[in-house]
Amino acid sequence: MADTFSLQKVLETFRSCLSENKEVYIKYYIEGWKELVCFMNSLGSVFSFISKDVVSKVQILENFLKSENESHYVTVQSMVKYELENDLVDLTKRANHPESGCRTLLRLHRALRWLELFLDSLRTSTADSKTSTMCSDAYNESLAHHHPWLIRKAVGVAFCALPGRDTFFEVMNAGDQEQVVALLGESLPLISEVYQITEDLYAKNNLLELP
């Protein structure tokens, strides 16, 4: 994982994510996530419950990209087609393929929605906006639906320890607040498009609730 977070790098990786016919390249999706993990880690341990899980999921997908079946894992679309056609996805309970590409990416997909919502709140926030509230609202709208009560409770406590808005803008490493806001304005539509294409693909194939 990268040491220093770069919002510019996020922009570049998610821009590279989509092919001309709007397929999502897994390689660049992973690269984008590595940057986002770096963003979370740069804020201390408060996001570690999510970043640790993301790192393990990224590793699983990287292993697929290095496997003898790598040609089937070039895009999210080719992965879904390959795994479904070959019965490599546990559709009702985790049994034979607990770490299928489809399930692994779904976990990243859900977390991406949370980060997208949170970063968009930061982009539109004002000096008196509370980061803990923005983060909680984004979490409750996305990841919370997939977490048991105990985790939701722990997360709520963790978010109370979030640094202020200025600290978030600083760790973006993209200049002053105006420049950060402008770069977020460029990056978020790309992240949103990658998210929506994946969401639609998973919905079409009834994969949004994989166990």
Secondary structure, DSSP 4 states (H G I P E B T S, - for coil): --SS--HHHHHHHHHHTB-TT--BBHHHHHHHHHHHHHHHHTT-GGGHHHHHHHHHHHHHHHHHHTSTTGGGGSBHHHHHHHHHHTT-S-SSSSSS-TT-HHHHHHHHHHHHHHHHHHHHHHHH--TT--HHHHHHHHHHHTGGGGS-HHHHHHHHHHHTTPPPHHHHHHHT-SSSHHHHHHHHHHHHHHHHHHHHHHHHHHHHTT-TT--
